[in-house]
Each structure stands twice: as structure tokens, then as C-alpha cells.
Amino acid sequence: MADKGKALTVLTLNTLAFTICFACWMLNGVLVTFLVEHQVFTWTEGQVGWLIGIPVLSGSLLRFPVGILTDKYGGRIVYTCVMLLSAAPMWLLGYAGGFWGYFFASMGFGFVGTSFAVGIAYTSVWFRRERQGTALGIFGAGNAGAAVTSLCAPRLLNWLTEGGEQIEQWRQLPRLYAGALVITAVVFVLFTHYRKTDDSHINTFMERLAPLRNVRVWRFGLYYFLVFGGFVSLSQWLIPYYVNAYAMSIVTAGLMASVFSLPSGGIRAIGGWLSDHFGARRVMFWVLTACLLGCSLLVVPQMTIHSPGKGVMAKRPGTVSEVAPEHIAVDGTRYPLSALGEREPAGAYGTGDMLVLPTISRWQEPAVKVGDKVLKKQLLARGVTQIYFQANVWIFTGLVFIVGFMMGIGKAAVYRYIPDYFPNDIGVVGGMVGVIGGLGGFFCPILFGYLLEWTGVWTTCWMFFACLSGVCLFWMLRVVRDMHQTATPELMRSIERDIPPPGAKTQ
């Protein structure tokens, strides 16, 4: 009973600490935007991109070594050190006077992003295997720290700078964040308890790295690249997506993007519970299938297609005597034309109409003029067909919500795998999986930018995620097939040949 109370205390403080750490990790998205908008610093778009991304990069790369340290020394001491060491560069951020000062301070406080690798390992050792999915899902709800910063940091900046009148007071915000890290670290070390994984079988550093030789670790990493890297990257990418693809204001775009990002914390806890009750593999199957279908539906952009349609040809030779919008006359013979359709079909943005399916407009345009001599079967009027697909914003947002929902469940399911297969190497394996997922959050927006530049199509990001989901799903199904083949080779051969296995009853 005492251990149960300790476990709940550790889980509560682990989740609280992760929420604070994640809020700090996402600070630059708000603060850099504020500084550029108020012309405190004249950074280029490329420099802004680096400043927003560098904490994500440094925190992701350091997850692996920090995970190793957690396995060796335990989560209590490592988590406390992470928060205290991150507080120092966070405080120094308030003294930044230019790009490089801000860059190196951001790289330093990005260390707080390693808190996930520590928390996963530290939480796992306090719960039995059948409850680890739920516990890890609850811990992962600390992702909501991103929403805490998104909602609170702008208001704090407005209050600190008195609405922009005392602009230099922005420097107090990172100091407040640093103070929050220090206070959390003190509370954490005072009220948590020591426990770590059993690593008595490990004698050397190379033995500690031995699990990384298992291909399964990299498969889990690819899953996490999709569900966590996709979540982090789309949380940033959806705002310019809405602004450009749907002509929304930044405020409205941010609100619409929050439909994707805000529910992730609670959903992750649900994903842990589902993984405990139905198994991580089954949950991941549905996650990958839903992501594949959802992203495939999101691939189709708002578009207008002009195509040749049914034209009008002369039935006999003659001379064109009249050309009107409704008809063409050749030697007294009238050829009726379809009325001119709307160049922008009803339902285009700005009309308030909601179109789900494509709309089609057809018309015919004269291809001859009065006095022209025409031959039999010569084209008198060319047909035009216009197909318009609205990619309705509400349907789009609904599909985005579904994809985000499934990614939230998938984040918990991936980490539910690890205690089952690597119970004594959670820090190492969880750290490497976290590195791969974090790198997805850093590199995906860069990739999206290049895809957009090369194609000019915003939906290329969904093409990428649909392909990645398909690869993950194929790999999973192939592994399941190989496992069945190993366990019951005769049964698998019988299924492939469509014959009953030995001893089976025929129906």
C-alpha cells in the first residue's frame, strides 16, 4: 500500500514536471514571434525558423544520453538535474542582445526537452506491466504544456510590457520560466522517491547500448517519428496552412489549429488505457490505418480544373452567318449552344455555401466568326468543363482533428511497447525512440517547406504523412506475418496454399 502511494505521488509530480518542462520547451514559438512583430530584433525568416526549431533539436538529440543516465542513476536525481541545468540558460535568455546570444541560450534551455525520456523511464519502474500503458499515458498528458505556453505566454508578455509600452520587459518572461523550473525541481526532489531499473546485468557501456542492435527499436522509432514528430510539426505548420490555403487571419488560424493540438494530452492518457486493455499492437494498427485514410482524404486540395468538354460541329459545309452566345448560324442552320456557365461556381469561398462534393459547370464557346467558311464536321464551338472542389474548411478541420486524435493515442501506444520488450532498458530504448520522434518534429516543417516550394501545393504535407503511415502499417503487418510464420509454420503454409492444415476438420 505504501508503494502504491509512492507510485501515485511520483506519477503526479512526474506529470506536473513534464507539463512545466514542455511549456518551457515550446517558449520560442511565442516569444520569437512577439519580438519580431514588435521589431525588438530584425531577424530574417530563416533566423526565426532556426530560433524556433533549435530547442526542439537540442532537446531531441540529448534524449538518448539522458535516457541512459536515467537507467543508471534513477529518474529522481536525473530529472532534478535536467530542470536545474535548463533553468540557467533559460534565465540567460533574458540577457540576449542579438541572434547568436538568443541562439545559444535557446540551444541550452532545449535540454529541458529531455524530460520526456527521464519521465518515461522513471514512471515505468513504479507500475506493474499491465498498468504501465495507463500510467505512461497519464504522464504523457504533460504535452499540454505546449497549450499552456500558447495560451498564457502572450498574455504574460502583454502584462509585463504594459501592452508594448515597456517593450524591454519581455526579458522578465524567460526569467519567470526559469523560476518555475527551479521551484518545480525543488518540489520534485523533496517529495519523490528513489527507484531505478535493475541494471545489475550490465557491466559495460556497450552492453547498455546492446538493445539498439534490435531492429524493433528502430521500428518503434519510425512509429514515433509519425505520431510525435507529426504532432509537433503539424502544431506549427497548420497555422500558415490555414492562413494561405483558406485566407484566414492568424488569430483565426491559431484557433483552428488548436483543434488539432489542444486535445492531445487527454487523448494520450486514453491511448495508454486502450493499450493496456487491448494491446499496443492492436491500438497501433488502428492508429496507422486511421492516419493513412485521414491523410489520404486530406491530400486533395481546393482546386479548379478546366477541361475540354463536348463541342459543336458543323453538319454540312457552309458560311457562318451569325455568332451569338446562345447559337451559331451556318447558311440559315442554327446550332444551339449551352449557356455560359459561371467561371467561379456557386459555393466558392466568400459565398457562405458549404460544398462537400465537387461541382461541375459546362458551357460552349464559339470557335468561328461571321463570314468564316466551314467544312463538314468542323468545330464551331469548343466545349468547356470546369470542375470545382472546395476542400471545405469544416470538413478539413474535422479530418485534421481525427488525425490528431489518433496521433495522440499512438504516442501512448508506442511507449506501451517498450516495457514489454525492453523492461530493463526503458531509458536507453525510450531515449532513442524519443530522439527519432523529436527529430521528426524538427525536420518535418523543413521538409514541408521544400515540398511546398517545389510543387506549390499545400497538401504535400498530407501526401508525406499518408506515405509514411502506409510504410509503418506495411512494416507492422509484415512483422506480424513473420511472427505467425515462426510460431505456426504449418498453419501459415496451409493458409497461403488455401488447404487445411494437418489434422484440421474440413467444412
Secondary structure, 3 states (H helix, E strand, C coil): CHHHHHHHHHHHHHHHHHHHHHHHHCHHHHHHHHHHHCCCCCCCHHHHHHHHHHHHHHHHHCHHHHHHHHHHHCHHHHHHHHHHHHHHHHHHHHHCCCHHHHHHHHHHHHHHHHHHHHHHHHHHCCCCHHHHHHHHHHHHHHHHHHHHHHHHHHHHHHHHCCCCCCHHHHHHHHHHHHHHHHHHHHHHHHHCCCCCCCCCCCCCHHHHHHHHHCHHHHHHHHHHHHHHHHHHHHHHHHHHHHHHHHCCCHHHHHHHHHHHHCCHHHHHHHHHHHHHHHCHHHHHHHHHHHHHHHHHHHCCCCEEEEEEEEEEECCCCEEEEEECCCEEEECCEEEECCCCCCCCCCCCCCCCCCCCCCEEEEEEEECCCCCCEECCCCEEEEEEEEEEECCCHHHHHHHHHHHHHHHHHHHHHHHHHHHHHCCCCHHHHHHHHHHHHHHHHHHHHHHHHHHHHHHCCCCHHHHHHHHHHHHHHHHHHHHHHHHHHHHCHHHHHHHHHCCCCCCCCCC
